[in-house]
Structures are given as C-alpha cells and as structure tokens.
Amino acid sequence: MRCPHCGALEDRVLESRQNAGGSAIRRRRECLSCGYRFTSYERIEEKPIMVVKRDGRLEPYEPAKLERGINIAMEKRPIGQATRESLFQAIEDEVAYGARNSHEIATKELGEIVLRRLYKVDKVAYVRFASVYRMFDNVEEFLREIEQLTETGGKSDKFAE
C-alpha cells in the first residue's frame, strides 16, 4: 500500500477490523519509511450482471426495468402482492444463478425465465408478456400461443421442471 504522506510502498498493519455488516475490512497501517499512520479499507468488488441483447450489445441488468415489464403484463389481473413479490424474487434468484460464472445472461434466457415463472402464476399475464417478448407481428401468432394454452387446458409440458 502506498503511503499517502511520502509515497513509500513498505508499511505494516497495526490493526484489522471487520465492519458490522461484514462487507469491508478496515486496516490501520504505519509507513515503515516515515512512520505516518493511515487507514485503508478493503471491499469486495462485484461485477454487475450484464444482459446480452439480441444484436450482441451488452447492457447492465436492471431488475426494476424487468419488474416494470412484468407488472404491465399482470396489470388488472387478480394477482396478490405477495405472489408478485415471490415471483420477482424467484426470477432474481434464477437470473443470479444463471449469470454466476460469466456475469452475463442472454435476453433469450432472461425472457424464458420470466415466461416460465409467469406461466405458473397467470396464463393471461404469460400471453401478454410473450406477445411483447416474442415480438408477435400479427394476430395469428397471438392466436397460436393462445391455442396452445387452450388445447392443453393450460397444462403443458412446455415449462415442465
């Protein structure tokens, strides 16, 4: 650690303490060249999760943006707040798990996570989200998705776990 007073690189640690939350370590140091005492802090630097868009661009993952889209799909549906929060938490957990090694998740994978979770909660919200995510171009695509739901009575192995 470089001394802020004289610029020397040799020091010794006098005391180390962890903060209350355990997210940082505070170290009291003394420069071996000039005797100046100073404090340094160590924190874990986490890489943010990045979303790989369809065109290859990278964007930071924004849970609020995803939550906004899901809330629009669930608008005016009889889905309680506890169910919504549980849904958002399950999606967050799955995204974090999916991006754990590379810190990246593809838009396709993210959309499929949301669709799989919405499918279990509310079929109408599922179709609403799918229409935007899958970019339905015409009514036929929309009807095809609904027909798949009605043919199986809403029970499909599409998202079987």
C-alpha positions as CSV (number, residue, x, y, z in Angstrom):
1,M,0.0,0.0,0.0
2,R,1.5,3.4,-1.0
3,C,1.9,5.8,1.9
4,P,-0.2,8.9,1.3
5,H,2.4,11.1,3.0
6,C,5.7,10.0,1.5
7,G,4.7,7.6,-1.3
8,A,6.8,4.7,0.1
9,L,5.4,1.2,-0.6
10,E,6.5,-0.5,2.6
11,D,4.1,-0.5,5.6
12,R,2.9,-2.7,8.4
13,V,-0.6,-3.4,9.5
14,L,-1.2,-2.4,13.1
15,E,-4.9,-3.4,13.4
16,S,-7.6,-5.0,11.3
17,R,-11.3,-4.9,11.9
18,Q,-14.4,-6.0,10.0
19,N,-17.3,-3.6,9.7
20,A,-20.6,-4.5,11.3
21,G,-22.1,-5.9,8.1
22,G,-19.0,-7.9,7.2
23,S,-18.8,-6.2,3.8
24,A,-15.5,-4.3,4.4
25,I,-12.2,-4.7,6.4
26,R,-10.6,-1.6,7.9
27,R,-6.9,-1.7,8.4
28,R,-4.7,0.7,10.4
29,R,-1.3,0.9,8.8
30,E,2.1,2.5,9.5
31,C,4.6,3.5,6.9
32,L,8.0,2.0,7.6
33,S,9.8,4.9,5.9
34,C,8.3,7.9,7.6
35,G,6.2,6.5,10.4
36,Y,2.9,8.1,9.1
37,R,-0.2,6.2,10.2
38,F,-3.2,5.8,7.9
39,T,-6.3,3.7,7.3
40,S,-7.2,1.6,4.3
41,Y,-10.4,-0.3,3.5
42,E,-10.9,-3.5,1.6
43,R,-14.2,-4.2,0.0
44,I,-15.4,-7.0,-2.4
45,E,-15.9,-5.6,-5.8
46,E,-18.7,-7.4,-7.5
47,K,-19.1,-7.4,-11.3
48,P,-22.6,-6.4,-12.3
49,I,-24.7,-8.8,-14.3
50,M,-24.8,-7.8,-18.0
51,V,-27.6,-8.6,-20.4
52,V,-26.5,-9.7,-23.9
53,K,-29.1,-8.2,-26.2
54,R,-30.3,-9.8,-29.5
55,D,-27.9,-7.6,-31.5
56,G,-24.9,-8.5,-29.3
57,R,-24.8,-5.3,-27.3
58,L,-24.3,-5.5,-23.6
59,E,-26.5,-3.6,-21.1
60,P,-26.4,-3.6,-17.3
61,Y,-29.1,-5.9,-15.9
62,E,-31.8,-3.7,-14.4
63,P,-34.3,-5.6,-12.1
64,A,-36.6,-2.5,-12.0
65,K,-36.9,-2.5,-15.7
66,L,-37.8,-6.2,-15.8
67,E,-40.2,-5.7,-12.9
68,R,-41.9,-2.9,-14.8
69,G,-42.5,-5.1,-17.8
70,I,-43.9,-7.9,-15.7
71,N,-46.2,-5.6,-13.8
72,I,-47.6,-4.3,-17.1
73,A,-48.3,-7.9,-18.2
74,M,-50.0,-8.5,-14.8
75,E,-52.0,-5.3,-14.9
76,K,-55.6,-5.7,-13.8
77,R,-55.1,-9.4,-13.1
78,P,-56.1,-11.0,-9.7
79,I,-52.5,-11.5,-8.6
80,G,-51.8,-10.6,-5.0
81,Q,-48.8,-8.5,-3.8
82,A,-47.3,-11.5,-2.0
83,T,-47.4,-13.6,-5.2
84,R,-45.9,-10.8,-7.2
85,E,-43.0,-10.3,-4.7
86,S,-42.5,-14.1,-4.7
87,L,-42.4,-14.1,-8.5
88,F,-39.9,-11.3,-8.7
89,Q,-37.7,-12.9,-6.0
90,A,-37.7,-16.3,-7.8
91,I,-36.8,-14.5,-11.1
92,E,-34.0,-12.6,-9.4
93,D,-32.6,-15.8,-7.9
94,E,-32.7,-17.6,-11.2
95,V,-31.0,-14.7,-13.0
96,A,-28.3,-14.6,-10.4
97,Y,-27.8,-18.3,-10.7
98,G,-27.8,-18.3,-14.5
99,A,-25.2,-15.5,-14.6
100,R,-23.0,-16.7,-11.8
101,N,-19.9,-17.6,-13.8
102,S,-19.8,-15.2,-16.7
103,H,-21.8,-12.4,-15.1
104,E,-23.8,-12.3,-18.4
105,I,-27.2,-13.5,-19.3
106,A,-28.7,-13.5,-22.8
107,T,-32.0,-11.7,-23.4
108,K,-33.4,-15.0,-24.7
109,E,-32.6,-16.8,-21.4
110,L,-33.9,-13.9,-19.3
111,G,-37.2,-13.9,-21.3
112,E,-37.6,-17.6,-20.9
113,I,-37.1,-17.4,-17.2
114,V,-39.9,-14.8,-16.9
115,L,-42.2,-16.8,-19.2
116,R,-41.7,-20.0,-17.3
117,R,-42.5,-18.3,-14.0
118,L,-45.5,-16.3,-15.4
119,Y,-46.9,-19.4,-16.9
120,K,-47.3,-20.9,-13.5
121,V,-48.8,-17.8,-12.0
122,D,-51.2,-16.5,-14.6
123,K,-51.8,-17.5,-18.2
124,V,-53.2,-14.1,-19.3
125,A,-50.1,-12.4,-18.0
126,Y,-48.0,-15.0,-19.6
127,V,-49.6,-14.4,-23.1
128,R,-49.3,-10.6,-22.6
129,F,-45.6,-10.9,-21.8
130,A,-45.0,-13.4,-24.5
131,S,-46.5,-11.1,-27.1
132,V,-44.0,-8.4,-26.3
133,Y,-41.0,-10.6,-25.6
134,R,-41.5,-12.8,-28.7
135,M,-42.4,-9.8,-30.8
136,F,-45.7,-11.1,-32.3
137,D,-46.1,-9.5,-35.7
138,N,-49.7,-10.4,-36.3
139,V,-52.8,-11.7,-34.7
140,E,-52.1,-15.2,-36.0
141,E,-49.0,-15.6,-33.8
142,F,-51.0,-14.3,-30.8
143,L,-53.8,-16.8,-31.5
144,R,-51.4,-19.6,-32.0
145,E,-50.0,-19.0,-28.5
146,I,-53.5,-18.9,-27.0
147,E,-54.5,-22.1,-28.9
148,Q,-51.5,-23.9,-27.3
149,L,-52.8,-22.9,-23.9
150,T,-56.4,-23.9,-24.6
151,E,-55.6,-27.2,-26.3
152,T,-53.9,-28.5,-23.2
153,G,-56.2,-26.7,-20.8
154,G,-53.4,-24.5,-19.6
155,K,-51.4,-27.6,-18.7
156,S,-48.4,-28.1,-21.0
157,D,-45.0,-29.7,-20.7
158,K,-43.7,-26.5,-22.3
159,F,-42.4,-25.4,-18.9
160,A,-42.2,-28.7,-17.0
161,E,-39.5,-28.8,-14.5
